Amino acid sequence: MEKNILIIGLNSELAQNVINELKVNNWNIYATSRQVGLMDKAVHEFNLDVCDELSFLNLKEKLNNLNFDVIINFAGIAIASAVEELNELDLKKQLDVNLFGLLRILKYLTPFLSKDGRFINISSMASYGIFPFLSPYCISKAAADILLNLFSVESNIKTVSIRPGATATKFWETSLEINKKTLEENTKKFTQEKEFLVKNAQRNTLHATNPIYIAKKIAQIIELKNPKSIYNVGIDSKFAKLTRFISQDITNSIIKFVLKTRIKRKK
């Protein structure tokens, strides 16, 4: 029996790795990004900007009567800032992609799901809100998880939130470019912290969890007949989950200690 999947955010390196896993299992793969021509002819590519409602309307026309067994969203960006330095426009940009982008996908594309189809969102361990100087990203992922869960309750459509830990992809290089102005500003107060963020992102690009491992886990979840609502993928993500079971004060003390220790180590 043929299975159709729609992948949002084909420019994601992780999405491309997942596609390579799904090809082995004979999925009909449809994918969207802001530019086409990223994959071979086995993937049906469409243009979509998750921040543009007109783009969704154009895509709906092209999809016609297609039905999907799975729709999975990889689209996302990460904006960094200390809270007291956070520019409102930067926060709005973050939410426009990770939160309102998800909302648009749910509104315009889930009607294309088959009767027993499911919607999967690639969230992040950042949704636990424990990463200093990444509050915009944490906020967007936490809010997106809430939105996704309540959508599932209201619509009776099965949804899955996959929360990977740090993954060794170009996402970190892209994030450094997006945050270049913020990270290079010499505000004196957070100089060491910004230097740490840059070095940590560079390290993650090379030494975080192998994206092929994460992709295999995501592909396995896609294949499941009755998946859970939440999956933590990666050891660091599972540790992040543990903070839900201890007090906020203890969590904050641990975070401050770890951050201080790691900054000293990077000097």
FILUMTOR-708366 format. One record per atom (N, C-alpha, C, O): residue in three letters; x, y, z. Coordinates in steps of 0.05 Angstrom, whole numbers, padded with zeros to 5 digits, always signed. Last residue first. Example, Ala and Ser with C-alpha at 12.3 -4.5 7.8 and 13.67 -1.06 7.14 Angstrom:
SER+00257-00045+00142/SER+00273-00021+00143/SER+00258+00001+00157/SER+00268+00023+00161/ALA+00264-00114+00156/ALA+00246-00090+00156/ALA+00264-00066+00156/ALA+00285-00066+00169/
END
This chain:
LYS+00749+00592+00568/LYS+00768+00614+00568/LYS+00795+00605+00558/LYS+00814+00620+00557/LYS+00715+00549+00575/LYS+00719+00559+00548/LYS+00740+00581+00546/LYS+00749+00588+00524/ARG+00711+00543+00630/ARG+00725+00523+00615/ARG+00732+00532+00587/ARG+00752+00523+00575/LYS+00678+00586+00643/LYS+00705+00586+00652/LYS+00722+00566+00637/LYS+00746+00572+00631/ILE+00631+00567+00618/ILE+00643+00592+00609/ILE+00672+00593+00618/ILE+00690+00601+00602/ARG+00620+00522+00649/ARG+00627+00519+00621/ARG+00639+00544+00609/ARG+00657+00542+00592/THR+00609+00545+00699/THR+00631+00525+00696/THR+00639+00523+00667/THR+00663+00523+00661/LYS+00563+00575+00688/LYS+00587+00588+00698/LYS+00612+00570+00694/LYS+00633+00580+00687/LEU+00528+00535+00672/LEU+00535+00556+00653/LEU+00561+00569+00662/LEU+00579+00574+00646/VAL+00524+00504+00719/VAL+00534+00492+00694/VAL+00544+00513+00675/VAL+00565+00511+00663/PHE+00501+00542+00754/PHE+00527+00529+00760/PHE+00540+00518+00735/PHE+00563+00522+00730/LYS+00453+00554+00729/LYS+00473+00575+00734/LYS+00500+00564+00739/LYS+00520+00574+00729/ILE+00428+00503+00730/ILE+00434+00517+00704/ILE+00455+00538+00708/ILE+00474+00540+00692/ILE+00423+00494+00785/ILE+00439+00476+00768/ILE+00447+00490+00742/ILE+00471+00488+00734/SER+00388+00535+00798/SER+00414+00534+00811/SER+00433+00516+00795/SER+00457+00522+00791/ASN+00342+00521+00768/ASN+00357+00546+00762/ASN+00385+00546+00774/ASN+00404+00556+00762/THR+00328+00473+00794/THR+00335+00473+00765/THR+00352+00498+00759/THR+00372+00496+00746/ILE+00315+00492+00844/ILE+00337+00473+00841/ILE+00347+00473+00812/ILE+00371+00473+00807/ASP+00271+00525+00830/ASP+00294+00536+00844/ASP+00319+00518+00841/ASP+00341+00527+00836/GLN+00234+00489+00808/GLN+00246+00510+00791/GLN+00271+00521+00804/GLN+00291+00527+00790/SER+00243+00419+00828/SER+00233+00447+00832/SER+00248+00467+00814/SER+00270+00462+00805/ILE+00235+00365+00780/ILE+00247+00378+00803/ILE+00239+00407+00805/ILE+00228+00418+00785/PHE+00212+00347+00734/PHE+00206+00332+00758/PHE+00220+00343+00783/PHE+00218+00331+00805/ARG+00229+00374+00690/ARG+00201+00376+00696/ARG+00194+00363+00723/ARG+00172+00368+00734/THR+00281+00360+00683/THR+00276+00385+00698/THR+00247+00389+00704/THR+00240+00405+00722/LEU+00281+00316+00650/LEU+00282+00311+00679/LEU+00276+00336+00695/LEU+00268+00335+00718/LYS+00287+00337+00599/LYS+00260+00329+00608/LYS+00259+00325+00638/LYS+00239+00330+00650/ALA+00342+00342+00595/ALA+00326+00366+00597/ALA+00298+00360+00607/ALA+00286+00375+00622/PHE+00356+00288+00589/PHE+00364+00302+00614/PHE+00347+00327+00617/PHE+00339+00334+00640/LYS+00336+00280+00539/LYS+00324+00265+00561/LYS+00332+00277+00588/LYS+00316+00276+00607/SER+00369+00313+00509/SER+00340+00319+00510/SER+00327+00305+00533/SER+00309+00316+00546/ASP+00418+00287+00516/ASP+00414+00314+00527/ASP+00385+00322+00529/ASP+00377+00336+00548/ILE+00408+00239+00487/ILE+00413+00238+00516/ILE+00408+00265+00529/ILE+00396+00267+00550/GLY+00356+00235+00439/GLY+00382+00244+00447/GLY+00385+00245+00477/GLY+00365+00252+00491/VAL+00291+00255+00438/VAL+00311+00240+00422/VAL+00338+00252+00429/VAL+00344+00275+00424/ASN+00229+00246+00465/ASN+00255+00259+00470/ASN+00277+00243+00457/ASN+00281+00219+00464/TYR+00165+00251+00441/TYR+00189+00235+00441/TYR+00213+00253+00446/TYR+00217+00274+00433/ILE+00095+00250+00452/ILE+00121+00264+00456/ILE+00143+00244+00455/ILE+00142+00222+00467/SER+00052+00217+00440/SER+00049+00246+00434/SER+00076+00261+00436/SER+00079+00281+00423/LYS+00070+00155+00408/LYS+00064+00171+00431/LYS+00062+00200+00422/LYS+00069+00207+00400/PRO+00039+00121+00351/PRO+00061+00135+00365/PRO+00051+00150+00390/PRO+00028+00156+00392/ASN+00018+00070+00323/ASN+00006+00085+00345/ASN+00028+00099+00361/ASN+00034+00090+00384/LYS+00051+00054+00281/LYS+00021+00055+00277/LYS+00008+00071+00299/LYS-00012+00085+00293/LEU+00112+00084+00259/LEU+00096+00072+00280/LEU+00066+00075+00275/LEU+00057+00095+00265/GLU+00141+00112+00222/GLU+00131+00086+00214/GLU+00112+00074+00235/GLU+00097+00055+00228/ILE+00158+00157+00250/ILE+00139+00161+00227/ILE+00126+00134+00220/ILE+00102+00134+00213/ILE+00195+00133+00284/ILE+00170+00144+00295/ILE+00149+00148+00273/ILE+00126+00142+00278/GLN+00235+00121+00247/GLN+00222+00100+00261/GLN+00196+00109+00273/GLN+00176+00094+00273/ALA+00250+00173+00231/ALA+00238+00155+00212/ALA+00224+00132+00225/ALA+00202+00123+00216/ILE+00273+00190+00280/ILE+00249+00204+00269/ILE+00234+00186+00249/ILE+00210+00184+00250/LYS+00317+00156+00282/LYS+00297+00155+00303/LYS+00270+00168+00294/LYS+00249+00157+00299/LYS+00344+00172+00236/LYS+00335+00144+00238/LYS+00313+00142+00260/LYS+00293+00128+00256/ALA+00357+00224+00251/ALA+00339+00220+00228/ALA+00328+00191+00229/ALA+00304+00187+00223/ILE+00393+00216+00293/ILE+00368+00230+00298/ILE+00348+00224+00276/ILE+00324+00219+00281/TYR+00434+00191+00263/TYR+00422+00178+00285/TYR+00394+00190+00292/TYR+00375+00175+00295/ILE+00447+00233+00228/ILE+00437+00207+00217/ILE+00423+00191+00239/ILE+00402+00178+00234/PRO+00468+00273+00260/PRO+00441+00276+00249/PRO+00429+00251+00237/PRO+00405+00248+00235/ASN+00500+00259+00321/ASN+00500+00254+00292/ASN+00472+00256+00281/ASN+00454+00243+00291/THR+00502+00310+00370/THR+00492+00284+00362/THR+00491+00281+00331/THR+00483+00300+00318/ALA+00560+00354+00361/ALA+00534+00346+00374/ALA+00526+00319+00363/ALA+00540+00306+00348/HIS+00605+00370+00334/HIS+00608+00349+00354/HIS+00582+00342+00368/HIS+00582+00325+00386/LEU+00598+00410+00296/LEU+00616+00388+00290/LEU+00613+00364+00308/LEU+00617+00341+00300/THR+00560+00445+00315/THR+00560+00440+00287/THR+00577+00415+00280/THR+00570+00400+00262/ASN+00575+00450+00369/ASN+00552+00434+00362/ASN+00551+00426+00333/ASN+00543+00404+00325/ARG+00618+00487+00364/ARG+00623+00460+00373/ARG+00600+00441+00365/ARG+00605+00419+00355/GLN+00590+00532+00348/GLN+00610+00521+00331/GLN+00616+00493+00338/GLN+00620+00476+00321/ALA+00559+00539+00394/ALA+00546+00534+00369/ALA+00565+00522+00349/ALA+00558+00503+00334/ASN+00600+00550+00431/ASN+00583+00527+00435/ASN+00569+00519+00409/ASN+00566+00495+00403/LYS+00620+00598+00412/LYS+00637+00574+00412/LYS+00621+00549+00415/LYS+00628+00528+00404/VAL+00574+00631+00419/VAL+00587+00627+00393/VAL+00603+00602+00392/VAL+00600+00585+00374/LEU+00566+00627+00474/LEU+00545+00619+00456/LEU+00556+00613+00428/LEU+00549+00593+00415/PHE+00614+00650+00494/PHE+00608+00622+00500/PHE+00587+00611+00480/PHE+00590+00589+00469/GLU+00607+00702+00478/GLU+00630+00687+00468/GLU+00625+00657+00472/GLU+00632+00641+00454/LYS+00563+00715+00510/LYS+00560+00714+00481/LYS+00583+00699+00468/LYS+00579+00684+00448/GLU+00586+00712+00561/GLU+00564+00694+00554/GLU+00560+00692+00524/GLU+00555+00670+00513/GLN+00623+00753+00560/GLN+00632+00725+00563/GLN+00610+00705+00554/GLN+00616+00685+00542/THR+00587+00798+00553/THR+00608+00792+00534/THR+00617+00763+00536/THR+00618+00749+00515/PHE+00546+00822+00581/PHE+00543+00794+00574/PHE+00564+00785+00553/PHE+00560+00767+00537/LYS+00563+00875+00591/LYS+00551+00859+00612/LYS+00551+00829+00606/LYS+00556+00813+00624/LYS+00583+00895+00541/LYS+00600+00891+00565/LYS+00588+00872+00586/LYS+00602+00855+00596/THR+00562+00897+00492/THR+00546+00909+00513/THR+00560+00907+00541/THR+00549+00916+00561/ASN+00579+00895+00432/ASN+00595+00896+00456/ASN+00579+00911+00478/ASN+00583+00936+00481/GLU+00551+00852+00386/GLU+00547+00877+00400/GLU+00562+00876+00427/GLU+00559+00857+00443/GLU+00553+00801+00365/GLU+00576+00818+00362/GLU+00575+00844+00376/GLU+00595+00858+00379/LEU+00503+00780+00374/LEU+00526+00767+00386/LEU+00551+00784+00385/LEU+00569+00781+00402/THR+00470+00812+00342/THR+00466+00811+00371/THR+00491+00800+00385/THR+00499+00811+00406/LYS+00491+00802+00290/LYS+00490+00829+00301/LYS+00488+00829+00331/LYS+00503+00843+00345/LYS+00483+00745+00285/LYS+00509+00758+00283/LYS+00510+00785+00296/LYS+00528+00791+00312/ASN+00440+00712+00283/ASN+00444+00726+00308/ASN+00470+00742+00308/ASN+00479+00752+00329/ILE+00443+00688+00233/ILE+00418+00703+00240/ILE+00423+00721+00264/ILE+00413+00743+00266/GLU+00493+00663+00238/GLU+00489+00684+00218/GLU+00465+00701+00225/GLU+00466+00726+00223/LEU+00481+00625+00278/LEU+00502+00645+00283/LEU+00499+00669+00263/LEU+00504+00692+00271/SER+00443+00595+00250/SER+00435+00610+00274/SER+00456+00632+00281/SER+00448+00654+00289/THR+00474+00571+00211/THR+00453+00589+00203/THR+00445+00607+00227/THR+00440+00631+00223/GLU+00505+00538+00244/GLU+00518+00559+00228/GLU+00498+00580+00219/GLU+00503+00604+00220/TRP+00465+00506+00265/TRP+00480+00523+00283/TRP+00494+00545+00268/TRP+00496+00567+00278/PHE+00446+00478+00220/PHE+00427+00495+00235/PHE+00442+00515+00253/PHE+00434+00538+00256/LYS+00480+00442+00199/LYS+00485+00469+00193/LYS+00466+00489+00206/LYS+00469+00513+00203/THR+00486+00394+00255/THR+00478+00403+00228/THR+00485+00432+00224/THR+00495+00445+00242/ALA+00485+00356+00303/ALA+00508+00366+00288/ALA+00500+00372+00259/ALA+00506+00357+00241/THR+00439+00375+00353/THR+00445+00358+00330/THR+00466+00371+00313/THR+00465+00395+00307/ALA+00415+00373+00418/ALA+00433+00387+00399/ALA+00442+00367+00378/ALA+00450+00344+00384/GLY+00355+00333+00419/GLY+00375+00349+00432/GLY+00392+00363+00411/GLY+00384+00363+00387/PRO+00286+00335+00395/PRO+00315+00327+00394/PRO+00332+00344+00412/PRO+00325+00367+00418/ARG+00226+00319+00404/ARG+00243+00339+00417/ARG+00272+00330+00417/ARG+00281+00318+00436/ILE+00167+00316+00369/ILE+00193+00303+00372/ILE+00213+00325+00382/ILE+00215+00346+00369/SER+00100+00309+00380/SER+00122+00328+00383/SER+00148+00312+00388/SER+00151+00298+00407/VAL+00045+00291+00342/VAL+00069+00281+00355/VAL+00089+00304+00356/VAL+00095+00317+00336/THR-00026+00280+00338/THR-00002+00297+00335/THR+00021+00285+00351/THR+00017+00272+00372/LYS-00085+00260+00309/LYS-00062+00251+00324/LYS-00038+00269+00317/LYS-00031+00273+00294/ILE-00142+00299+00315/ILE-00121+00290+00297/ILE-00097+00283+00314/ILE-00089+00298+00332/ASN-00182+00322+00344/ASN-00180+00293+00345/ASN-00161+00282+00324/ASN-00162+00258+00317/SER-00184+00376+00351/SER-00190+00365+00324/SER-00192+00335+00323/SER-00202+00324+00304/GLU-00173+00386+00406/GLU-00196+00398+00393/GLU-00204+00384+00367/GLU-00228+00381+00361/VAL-00125+00357+00415/VAL-00149+00352+00432/VAL-00174+00362+00418/VAL-00195+00349+00418/SER-00092+00379+00376/SER-00098+00351+00376/SER-00123+00345+00391/SER-00140+00329+00383/PHE-00089+00432+00394/PHE-00100+00426+00367/PHE-00108+00397+00365/PHE-00129+00391+00355/LEU-00062+00423+00441/LEU-00090+00431+00442/LEU-00104+00428+00416/LEU-00128+00423+00414/ASN-00011+00408+00420/ASN-00026+00390+00437/ASN-00055+00397+00438/ASN-00073+00380+00436/LEU+00005+00454+00391/LEU+00002+00428+00378/LEU-00015+00409+00394/LEU-00033+00396+00383/LEU+00008+00493+00431/LEU-00010+00496+00409/LEU-00016+00470+00396/LEU-00039+00463+00390/ILE+00050+00471+00462/ILE+00023+00475+00474/ILE+00002+00477+00452/ILE-00019+00465+00453/ASP+00091+00473+00425/ASP+00083+00447+00437/ASP+00055+00449+00449/ASP+00039+00431+00446/ALA+00095+00528+00417/ALA+00088+00511+00394/ALA+00078+00483+00405/ALA+00059+00472+00394/ALA+00113+00545+00466/ALA+00087+00554+00457/ALA+00077+00536+00434/ALA+00053+00529+00433/ALA+00164+00522+00466/ALA+00145+00515+00487/ALA+00117+00522+00478/ALA+00098+00506+00482/LYS+00187+00547+00421/LYS+00183+00518+00421/LYS+00164+00509+00442/LYS+00148+00491+00438/SER+00187+00601+00436/SER+00173+00593+00411/SER+00168+00563+00411/SER+00147+00554+00403/ILE+00218+00601+00483/ILE+00190+00610+00483/ILE+00175+00599+00459/ILE+00152+00589+00462/CYS+00268+00585+00462/CYS+00254+00569+00482/CYS+00224+00575+00483/CYS+00207+00558+00483/TYR+00279+00628+00428/TYR+00277+00601+00417/TYR+00261+00583+00436/TYR+00243+00569+00428/PRO+00282+00671+00465/PRO+00263+00672+00443/PRO+00258+00644+00431/PRO+00235+00637+00426/SER+00323+00652+00503/SER+00295+00654+00511/SER+00276+00656+00487/SER+00255+00644+00488/LEU+00376+00641+00505/LEU+00361+00630+00482/LEU+00331+00632+00487/LEU+00315+00616+00478/PHE+00398+00656+00551/PHE+00406+00671+00527/PHE+00394+00660+00502/PHE+00402+00668+00480/PRO+00393+00591+00582/PRO+00397+00620+00583/PRO+00407+00632+00557/PRO+00422+00619+00542/PHE+00348+00542+00577/PHE+00373+00550+00564/PHE+00376+00581+00564/PHE+00363+00594+00548/ILE+00300+00519+00591/ILE+00322+00519+00611/ILE+00349+00529+00599/ILE+00370+00524+00611/GLY+00251+00504+00566/GLY+00256+00531+00576/GLY+00279+00534+00595/GLY+00277+00550+00615/TYR+00234+00460+00540/TYR+00233+00459+00570/TYR+00242+00485+00582/TYR+00240+00488+00607/SER+00244+00469+00488/SER+00216+00474+00497/SER+00213+00472+00527/SER+00193+00480+00538/ALA+00294+00452+00476/ALA+00291+00480+00484/ALA+00263+00486+00495/ALA+00259+00506+00509/MET+00290+00404+00453/MET+00292+00404+00482/MET+00291+00432+00493/MET+00287+00436+00517/SER+00240+00415+00402/SER+00267+00416+00412/SER+00267+00413+00442/SER+00247+00418+00455/SER+00202+00392+00347/SER+00205+00412+00368/SER+00234+00413+00377/SER+00252+00411+00359/ILE+00174+00377+00291/ILE+00201+00375+00303/ILE+00205+00399+00322/ILE+00210+00421+00314/ASN+00110+00349+00291/ASN+00126+00373+00292/ASN+00153+00368+00305/ASN+00155+00356+00326/ILE+00065+00312+00253/ILE+00089+00311+00270/ILE+00103+00338+00269/ILE+00108+00349+00247/PHE+00000+00287+00247/PHE+00017+00310+00243/PHE+00040+00309+00263/PHE+00036+00305+00287/ARG-00030+00231+00212/ARG-00020+00245+00236/ARG-00002+00268+00229/ARG+00009+00269+00207/GLY-00090+00198+00189/GLY-00064+00211+00186/GLY-00056+00225+00211/GLY-00072+00230+00229/ASP-00137+00171+00181/ASP-00121+00163+00204/ASP-00093+00176+00203/ASP-00074+00166+00215/LYS-00155+00199+00135/LYS-00172+00195+00158/LYS-00156+00189+00183/LYS-00162+00199+00204/SER-00101+00243+00112/SER-00120+00221+00108/SER-00135+00216+00135/SER-00128+00228+00155/LEU-00093+00313+00108/LEU-00087+00288+00121/LEU-00109+00268+00115/LEU-00132+00274+00114/PHE-00109+00362+00089/PHE-00099+00343+00069/PHE-00091+00316+00082/PHE-00083+00297+00067/PRO-00120+00393+00133/PRO-00143+00382+00118/PRO-00134+00362+00097/PRO-00151+00347+00087/THR-00067+00411+00147/THR-00078+00386+00160/THR-00104+00376+00147/THR-00110+00353+00149/LEU-00058+00460+00120/LEU-00049+00435+00108/LEU-00059+00409+00122/LEU-00061+00389+00109/TYR-00078+00506+00145/TYR-00080+00503+00116/TYR-00074+00475+00106/TYR-00084+00467+00085/LYS-00072+00500+00201/LYS-00097+00511+00189/LYS-00100+00503+00160/LYS-00121+00495+00152/LEU-00019+00481+00208/LEU-00042+00466+00219/LEU-00068+00475+00205/LEU-00085+00458+00199/ILE+00010+00523+00183/ILE+00011+00495+00173/ILE-00013+00479+00182/ILE-00025+00465+00167/ARG-00003+00566+00217/ARG-00011+00566+00189/ARG-00011+00538+00176/ARG-00029+00531+00161/LEU+00022+00547+00264/LEU-00007+00552+00264/LEU-00017+00552+00235/LEU-00038+00540+00229/LEU+00076+00548+00248/LEU+00063+00522+00255/LEU+00032+00525+00254/LEU+00019+00508+00244/GLY+00082+00603+00243/GLY+00086+00585+00220/GLY+00073+00558+00224/GLY+00060+00548+00206/PHE+00075+00619+00295/PHE+00054+00626+00276/PHE+00057+00610+00250/PHE+00037+00604+00236/LEU+00123+00592+00315/LEU+00097+00589+00326/LEU+00074+00595+00306/LEU+00057+00578+00301/ASN+00169+00598+00282/ASN+00166+00574+00298/ASN+00138+00570+00310/ASN+00130+00547+00314/VAL+00161+00648+00253/VAL+00169+00623+00240/VAL+00161+00599+00257/VAL+00147+00581+00246/ASP+00142+00685+00290/ASP+00129+00684+00263/ASP+00136+00657+00249/ASP+00120+00646+00235/LEU+00177+00682+00333/LEU+00150+00671+00335/LEU+00136+00667+00308/LEU+00120+00649+00305/GLN+00221+00709+00311/GLN+00223+00682+00321/GLN+00196+00669+00322/GLN+00193+00646+00313/LYS+00199+00759+00300/LYS+00210+00743+00278/LYS+00212+00714+00287/LYS+00205+00696+00271/LYS+00187+00776+00352/LYS+00165+00772+00333/LYS+00174+00755+00310/LYS+00159+00738+00300/LEU+00239+00780+00372/LEU+00221+00760+00384/LEU+00198+00755+00365/LEU+00189+00732+00362/ASP+00257+00822+00340/ASP+00270+00796+00338/ASP+00252+00774+00350/ASP+00251+00752+00339/LEU+00224+00863+00358/LEU+00222+00854+00330/LEU+00235+00827+00326/LEU+00226+00811+00310/GLU+00241+00870+00410/GLU+00215+00860+00405/GLU+00211+00849+00377/GLU+00198+00829+00372/ASN+00305+00849+00431/ASN+00290+00867+00414/ASN+00263+00855+00407/ASN+00261+00831+00400/LEU+00333+00838+00493/LEU+00317+00827+00472/LEU+00301+00848+00457/LEU+00285+00863+00469/GLU+00362+00850+00537/GLU+00371+00862+00512/GLU+00353+00854+00488/GLU+00358+00862+00466/GLU+00340+00821+00577/GLU+00339+00850+00580/GLU+00349+00864+00555/GLU+00346+00889+00553/VAL+00349+00768+00559/VAL+00322+00778+00560/VAL+00322+00809+00561/VAL+00306+00821+00548/ALA+00399+00758+00510/ALA+00393+00761+00538/ALA+00365+00775+00539/ALA+00359+00791+00523/SER+00387+00717+00453/SER+00389+00744+00465/SER+00386+00741+00495/SER+00371+00723+00505/ALA+00377+00684+00390/ALA+00390+00686+00416/ALA+00390+00714+00426/ALA+00393+00734+00411/ILE+00334+00645+00351/ILE+00344+00672+00357/ILE+00354+00673+00386/ILE+00340+00664+00404/ALA+00328+00597+00303/ALA+00335+00601+00331/ALA+00347+00629+00335/ALA+00367+00635+00323/ILE+00275+00570+00262/ILE+00300+00585+00266/ILE+00304+00588+00296/ILE+00286+00584+00312/GLY+00242+00520+00221/GLY+00247+00534+00246/GLY+00274+00549+00245/GLY+00292+00543+00230/ALA+00209+00463+00195/ALA+00215+00492+00192/ALA+00220+00505+00219/ALA+00205+00500+00238/PHE+00192+00412+00195/PHE+00219+00417+00204/PHE+00227+00446+00204/PHE+00248+00454+00213/ASN+00134+00375+00203/ASN+00145+00402+00200/ASN+00173+00404+00212/ASN+00177+00399+00236/ILE+00098+00327+00166/ILE+00118+00332+00187/ILE+00132+00359+00182/ILE+00140+00365+00159/ILE+00042+00287+00157/ILE+00054+00314+00151/ILE+00074+00319+00174/ILE+00067+00317+00197/VAL+00022+00224+00132/VAL+00038+00239+00152/VAL+00045+00267+00141/VAL+00053+00269+00117/ASP-00011+00211+00093/ASP-00012+00194+00117/ASP+00002+00209+00140/ASP-00005+00206+00163/PHE-00048+00256+00053/PHE-00023+00248+00065/PHE-00027+00231+00090/PHE-00045+00237+00106/ASN-00077+00264-00011/ASN-00080+00258+00017/ASN-00054+00248+00028/ASN-00040+00233+00015/LEU-00092+00309-00064/LEU-00073+00292-00050/LEU-00081+00288-00021/LEU-00091+00306-00008/ASN-00121+00342-00098/ASN-00136+00322-00082/ASN-00117+00302-00068/ASN-00125+00280-00060/ASN-00080+00397-00096/ASN-00105+00386-00107/ASN-00118+00366-00088/ASN-00124+00373-00065/LEU-00031+00422-00090/LEU-00035+00395-00078/LEU-00060+00382-00087/LEU-00062+00357-00086/LYS-00038+00471-00114/LYS-00020+00452-00126/LYS-00023+00423-00115/LYS-00019+00404-00129/GLU-00072+00497-00078/GLU-00081+00493-00105/GLU-00064+00471-00119/GLU-00074+00454-00134/LYS-00039+00500-00033/LYS-00064+00485-00032/LYS-00074+00478-00060/LYS-00084+00456-00065/LEU+00001+00536-00050/LEU+00007+00508-00046/LEU-00018+00491-00046/LEU-00018+00469-00057/ASN-00028+00584-00050/ASN-00017+00574-00075/ASN-00010+00544-00073/ASN-00014+00529-00092/LEU-00038+00588+00005/LEU-00060+00586-00014/LEU-00051+00575-00041/LEU-00065+00559-00053/PHE+00015+00593+00025/PHE-00002+00570+00032/PHE-00025+00566+00013/PHE-00031+00544+00005/SER+00028+00643+00004/SER+00044+00620-00004/SER+00029+00594+00002/SER+00030+00574-00013/LEU-00006+00675+00032/LEU-00010+00672+00003/LEU+00004+00648-00007/LEU-00005+00634-00025/GLU+00019+00675+00082/GLU-00007+00661+00079/GLU-00013+00657+00049/GLU-00025+00636+00042/ASP+00083+00666+00101/ASP+00067+00679+00080/ASP+00042+00664+00075/ASP+00043+00642+00064/CYS+00118+00637+00131/CYS+00110+00663+00142/CYS+00091+00678+00123/CYS+00084+00701+00129/VAL+00132+00592+00104/VAL+00113+00588+00126/VAL+00104+00615+00139/VAL+00086+00615+00155/ASP+00133+00588+00037/ASP+00144+00604+00058/ASP+00124+00604+00081/ASP+00102+00614+00079/LEU+00143+00538-00011/LEU+00127+00547+00011/LEU+00143+00564+00030/LEU+00165+00556+00038/ASN+00143+00501-00071/ASN+00151+00525-00057/ASN+00132+00532-00034/ASN+00108+00531-00038/PHE+00155+00430-00073/PHE+00138+00453-00077/PHE+00149+00477-00061/PHE+00164+00474-00042/GLU+00176+00368-00102/GLU+00182+00392-00087/GLU+00163+00415-00094/GLU+00155+00418-00117/HIS+00178+00302-00094/HIS+00162+00322-00107/HIS+00163+00348-00091/HIS+00153+00350-00068/VAL+00234+00262-00102/VAL+00220+00279-00083/VAL+00204+00300-00099/VAL+00216+00315-00115/ALA+00260+00239-00143/ALA+00243+00221-00128/ALA+00226+00237-00108/ALA+00206+00226-00097/LYS+00296+00275-00164/LYS+00269+00274-00176/LYS+00250+00256-00161/LYS+00226+00257-00166/ASP+00332+00300-00105/ASP+00330+00287-00132/ASP+00301+00286-00140/ASP+00283+00294-00125/MET+00330+00367-00075/MET+00332+00338-00074/MET+00330+00326-00103/MET+00326+00341-00122/LEU+00325+00420-00086/LEU+00344+00412-00065/LEU+00349+00382-00065/LEU+00370+00373-00055/GLY+00288+00446-00118/GLY+00312+00435-00130/GLY+00333+00426-00110/GLY+00357+00423-00117/VAL+00264+00509-00091/VAL+00261+00481-00100/VAL+00287+00472-00113/VAL+00305+00488-00118/GLN+00258+00547-00031/GLN+00270+00543-00058/GLN+00268+00514-00065/GLN+00270+00497-00048/ARG+00230+00544+00014/ARG+00229+00570+00000/ARG+00243+00569-00026/ARG+00240+00587-00042/SER+00197+00479+00011/SER+00217+00498+00022/SER+00214+00524+00007/SER+00198+00526-00012/THR+00167+00414+00018/THR+00166+00443+00012/THR+00190+00458+00024/THR+00202+00449+00044/ALA+00152+00350-00011/ALA+00167+00367+00007/ALA+00165+00397-00001/ALA+00163+00403-00025/TYR+00133+00283-00013/TYR+00127+00310-00022/TYR+00140+00329-00002/TYR+00139+00323+00022/ILE+00144+00217-00029/ILE+00153+00239-00013/ILE+00148+00266-00027/ILE+00156+00271-00050/ASN+00119+00156-00016/ASN+00117+00177-00036/ASN+00122+00204-00022/ASN+00107+00212-00004/TRP+00163+00107+00012/TRP+00143+00128+00016/TRP+00143+00146-00010/TRP+00163+00150-00023/ASN+00197+00061+00015/ASN+00178+00065-00007/ASN+00156+00085-00002/ASN+00133+00081-00010/ASN+00237+00055+00051/ASN+00211+00043+00057/ASN+00189+00051+00038/ASN+00165+00048+00044/VAL+00278+00085+00031/VAL+00283+00056+00033/VAL+00256+00041+00037/VAL+00253+00018+00029/LYS+00260+00136+00038/LYS+00262+00125+00010/LYS+00264+00095+00011/LYS+00254+00081-00007/LEU+00268+00148+00091/LEU+00242+00140+00082/LEU+00241+00128+00054/LEU+00224+00112+00048/GLU+00322+00163+00094/GLU+00313+00139+00109/GLU+00286+00129+00098/GLU+00282+00105+00096/ASN+00322+00209+00063/ASN+00339+00186+00055/ASN+00331+00160+00069/ASN+00333+00139+00058/ILE+00289+00240+00096/ILE+00280+00232+00069/ILE+00296+00208+00059/ILE+00285+00189+00048/VAL+00323+00249+00139/VAL+00299+00234+00143/VAL+00289+00223+00116/VAL+00280+00200+00114/ASN+00361+00283+00114/ASN+00369+00257+00124/ASN+00345+00238+00129/ASN+00347+00214+00124/GLN+00328+00326+00104/GLN+00340+00312+00081/GLN+00350+00284+00090/GLN+00348+00265+00075/ALA+00317+00343+00156/ALA+00295+00334+00139/ALA+00306+00318+00115/ALA+00295+00297+00108/LEU+00368+00360+00172/LEU+00356+00338+00185/LEU+00333+00326+00168/LEU+00330+00302+00167/GLU+00375+00405+00141/GLU+00393+00382+00136/GLU+00381+00357+00149/GLU+00384+00335+00139/SER+00321+00440+00114/SER+00333+00429+00138/SER+00350+00405+00131/SER+00341+00386+00118/ASN+00295+00450+00067/ASN+00322+00461+00070/ASN+00336+00452+00095/ASN+00361+00455+00098/LEU+00244+00431+00075/LEU+00264+00413+00062/LEU+00292+00424+00063/LEU+00311+00408+00061/GLY+00196+00444+00104/GLY+00223+00453+00112/GLY+00245+00436+00101/GLY+00262+00426+00116/ILE+00152+00392+00111/ILE+00154+00421+00110/ILE+00182+00428+00120/ILE+00191+00420+00141/ILE+00132+00337+00075/ILE+00153+00347+00093/ILE+00155+00377+00089/ILE+00161+00387+00067/LEU+00083+00290+00071/LEU+00089+00317+00064/LEU+00109+00328+00085/LEU+00103+00329+00109/ILE+00076+00224+00046/ILE+00085+00241+00068/ILE+00091+00269+00057/ILE+00102+00272+00035/ASN+00038+00166+00032/ASN+00046+00193+00024/ASN+00054+00209+00049/ASN+00041+00208+00070/LYS+00044+00099+00013/LYS+00042+00118+00035/LYS+00053+00145+00026/LYS+00074+00147+00014/GLU+00011+00044-00018/GLU+00027+00068-00020/GLU+00023+00086+00004/GLU+00000+00088+00014/MET+00017-00024+00000/MET+00000+00000+00000/MET+00017+00025+00000/MET+00036+00027+00016/
END
